Amino acid sequence: MLTRKEAFELLKKNLRSENLMKHSYAVEVILQEMAKKLSQDEELWGLTGLLHDLDYDFTKNEPEKHSLITVQVLKDLLPEEAINAIKAHNFQHTAQIPQTYLDKSLIAADAVSGLIIAAALVMPSKKLADVNPKTLIAKFKDKSFAAGCNRKRIELCEDMELNLQEFLELSLNALKTIADKLEL
């Protein structure tokens, strides 16, 4: 299995956008917290989150190819569980149906990271420190806020025996630990 350092080097080689790098860090820490909560492998889940969009710069205009290049690059570097989760996060194009906790957690973390970051950016301070779970619930319910954020994906948290409030709080707290890296 790849080390975190090797995964980071792969990420730097393949992602051109600073925002996409930050998104990758965000999904990584949310998945690590989910793994901790669910007594799963934090290292594996973190690497899965970090690398899930490795091919995005190459596939952003061809969503049907998104994640397929990533799994080709990573097939001998990560366990099958991680490979399947990366494919499953683009299930509408890959036909890899999300089944495991890791599959569903990656999908939920991918979506919730965008909602939380958008919530921070509308704060006067533009800081995660000023976002709280109550604010996130209100933003989640307001379908016009971060309209591109797929709330059904976030609700997959319920398949992991976490209610929405718990998942939003866990995710927010995870992102607060890397607020400096996210520049939020």
C-alpha positions as CSV (number, residue, x, y, z in Angstrom):
1,M,0.0,0.0,0.0
2,L,1.1,3.5,-0.7
3,T,2.4,5.7,2.1
4,R,0.8,9.1,2.7
5,K,3.9,10.8,1.4
6,E,3.8,8.7,-1.9
7,A,0.1,9.5,-2.2
8,F,0.8,13.2,-1.8
9,E,3.5,13.1,-4.5
10,L,1.1,11.4,-6.9
11,L,-1.5,14.1,-6.1
12,K,1.0,16.9,-6.7
13,K,1.9,15.4,-10.0
14,N,-1.7,15.0,-11.2
15,L,-3.7,17.9,-9.8
16,R,-3.1,21.4,-11.1
17,S,-5.8,23.2,-9.1
18,E,-5.0,24.4,-5.6
19,N,-8.7,24.2,-4.8
20,L,-8.8,20.6,-5.9
21,M,-5.8,19.8,-3.7
22,K,-7.7,21.4,-0.8
23,H,-10.8,19.4,-1.6
24,S,-8.6,16.2,-1.5
25,Y,-7.2,17.1,1.9
26,A,-10.8,17.8,3.1
27,V,-12.1,14.5,2.0
28,E,-9.1,12.8,3.5
29,V,-9.6,14.1,7.0
30,I,-13.4,13.5,6.9
31,L,-12.8,9.9,5.9
32,Q,-10.2,9.5,8.6
33,E,-12.7,10.7,11.2
34,M,-15.4,8.4,9.7
35,A,-13.0,5.4,9.9
36,K,-12.2,6.3,13.5
37,K,-16.0,6.5,14.3
38,L,-16.7,3.2,12.5
39,S,-13.6,1.3,13.8
40,Q,-12.1,1.0,10.3
41,D,-8.6,1.5,8.9
42,E,-8.0,5.3,9.2
43,E,-4.9,5.1,7.0
44,L,-6.6,3.3,4.2
45,W,-9.7,5.5,4.4
46,G,-7.6,8.7,4.4
47,L,-5.6,7.6,1.4
48,T,-8.8,6.8,-0.4
49,G,-10.2,10.2,0.3
50,L,-6.9,11.9,-0.6
51,L,-6.7,10.2,-4.0
52,H,-10.3,9.9,-5.1
53,D,-10.1,12.7,-7.6
54,L,-6.6,12.0,-8.9
55,D,-7.7,12.0,-12.5
56,Y,-10.1,15.0,-12.3
57,D,-8.0,17.4,-14.3
58,F,-7.9,14.9,-17.1
59,T,-11.6,13.9,-17.0
60,K,-13.5,16.9,-15.8
61,N,-15.0,17.3,-19.3
62,E,-15.6,13.6,-19.7
63,P,-17.4,12.5,-16.5
64,E,-17.9,9.0,-17.8
65,K,-14.1,8.5,-17.5
66,H,-13.7,10.1,-14.1
67,S,-12.2,7.7,-11.6
68,L,-11.4,5.1,-14.2
69,I,-7.9,6.6,-14.9
70,T,-7.4,6.8,-11.1
71,V,-8.2,3.2,-10.6
72,Q,-5.8,2.2,-13.4
73,V,-3.0,4.2,-11.7
74,L,-3.7,2.9,-8.2
75,K,-4.7,-0.7,-8.9
76,D,-1.5,-2.2,-7.6
77,L,-0.9,0.5,-5.0
78,L,-4.1,0.3,-2.9
79,P,-6.3,-2.5,-1.7
80,E,-9.3,-3.5,-3.8
81,E,-11.6,-2.0,-1.1
82,A,-10.2,1.5,-1.9
83,I,-10.2,1.0,-5.6
84,N,-13.9,0.0,-5.5
85,A,-14.7,3.0,-3.4
86,I,-13.0,5.3,-5.8
87,K,-15.0,3.8,-8.7
88,A,-18.2,3.9,-6.6
89,H,-17.9,7.6,-5.9
90,N,-18.7,8.1,-9.7
91,F,-21.2,5.2,-9.7
92,Q,-23.6,6.9,-12.2
93,H,-20.8,6.5,-14.8
94,T,-18.8,3.5,-13.7
95,A,-21.6,1.1,-12.7
96,Q,-19.7,0.4,-9.5
97,I,-22.7,0.3,-7.1
98,P,-21.8,1.7,-3.6
99,Q,-22.1,-1.1,-1.1
100,T,-19.5,-0.8,1.7
101,Y,-19.1,1.7,4.4
102,L,-16.1,3.0,2.6
103,D,-17.9,3.4,-0.7
104,K,-20.8,5.3,0.9
105,S,-18.5,7.3,3.3
106,L,-16.4,8.6,0.3
107,I,-19.5,9.7,-1.5
108,A,-20.9,11.5,1.5
109,A,-17.5,13.1,2.5
110,D,-17.0,14.3,-1.1
111,A,-20.3,16.1,-1.0
112,V,-20.3,17.4,2.5
113,S,-16.8,18.9,2.1
114,G,-18.3,21.3,-0.5
115,L,-21.2,22.3,1.7
116,I,-19.0,23.0,4.7
117,I,-16.5,25.0,2.7
118,A,-19.3,27.0,1.0
119,A,-20.7,27.7,4.5
120,A,-17.4,29.0,5.7
121,L,-17.0,31.2,2.6
122,V,-20.2,33.1,3.3
123,M,-19.2,33.9,6.9
124,P,-18.0,37.5,7.3
125,S,-14.7,36.1,8.5
126,K,-14.5,33.4,5.8
127,K,-13.3,31.0,8.6
128,L,-14.4,27.5,9.5
129,A,-14.1,28.5,13.2
130,D,-17.3,30.5,12.7
131,V,-19.3,27.7,11.2
132,N,-21.3,25.6,13.7
133,P,-23.5,22.5,13.3
134,K,-26.7,24.5,13.6
135,T,-25.6,26.8,10.7
136,L,-24.8,23.7,8.6
137,I,-28.2,22.1,9.2
138,A,-29.8,25.4,8.0
139,K,-27.5,25.5,5.0
140,F,-28.3,21.9,4.2
141,K,-32.0,22.5,4.3
142,D,-31.7,25.6,2.1
143,K,-31.7,24.0,-1.4
144,S,-30.7,27.4,-3.0
145,F,-27.5,27.4,-0.9
146,A,-24.6,25.6,-2.6
147,A,-27.2,24.4,-5.1
148,G,-24.7,22.1,-6.9
149,C,-24.1,20.2,-3.6
150,N,-26.0,16.8,-3.9
151,R,-27.7,16.5,-0.5
152,K,-28.8,12.9,-1.3
153,R,-25.1,12.0,-1.3
154,I,-24.6,13.6,2.1
155,E,-27.6,11.6,3.4
156,L,-25.7,8.4,2.7
157,C,-24.3,9.0,6.2
158,E,-27.5,7.4,7.5
159,D,-26.4,4.1,5.9
160,M,-23.4,4.2,8.3
161,E,-25.7,4.6,11.3
162,L,-24.9,8.3,11.7
163,N,-27.7,10.8,11.6
164,L,-27.3,14.0,9.5
165,Q,-26.5,16.2,12.5
166,E,-23.7,13.8,13.7
167,F,-22.2,13.5,10.3
168,L,-22.2,17.3,9.7
169,E,-20.6,17.8,13.1
170,L,-18.0,15.1,12.6
171,S,-17.1,16.5,9.2
172,L,-17.0,20.1,10.4
173,N,-14.7,19.2,13.3
174,A,-12.5,17.2,10.9
175,L,-12.1,20.2,8.6
176,K,-11.4,22.6,11.5
177,T,-8.3,20.5,12.2
178,I,-6.8,21.5,8.8
179,A,-8.3,25.0,8.6
180,D,-4.8,26.5,8.0
181,K,-4.1,24.1,5.1
182,L,-7.6,25.0,3.6
183,E,-6.9,28.7,4.2
184,L,-10.2,28.9,6.0
